[in-house]
Amino acid sequence: MSISKLEAVKRQLNCAVRLVVLQEDCIPIFNIVYSALSVVTDLAIKKKPEEIKFYKEWDKKYLGQRHKYWNFLKHADKDPEA
């Protein structure tokens, strides 16, 4: 079965919404949503790199804390005891 990256993002976000409605644990919801955001951002950079500059600056300035949580979840090899 082959799906596009945008279809995968759509499925991730649909799943995250279902988990929110069911009041499930916020950690997997965050992980799913951030994964989807990463894919969308990467695709946007490839399609219109000049238009993504604002997002990157805004993201670094205001949403940097979010990266801390994301890295915690995906880099167990660097800090296995955290």
Residue, then its C-alpha position, 0 to 999 in steps of 0.5 A: m500500500s502506497i500513500s502520499k506524505l500529505e495523506a499520512v499527515k491527514r491520518q496523523l491529524n485525524c488520529a490526534v483529534r480522535l485522541v483529544v476527543l477521547q481525552e487520551d494522554c497528551i504525550p502521544i497526541f503531542n508526538i503525533v501532531y509534531s510529527a505531522l507538523s514536521v512533514v508539512t514544514d519540510l514539504a513547504i520548504k521544498k515547494k516555497p523556501e522563500e515563503i517559509k523564512f517567516y515561519k522558521e524565525w517565528d518558530k525559533k523565537y516563540l515555539g523553541q520550547r516545543h522542540k525541547y519536548w520533541n527532542f526528549l521523545k525522539h532522542a533516547d540514545k542521547d539521554p536514556e536516563a531522562 
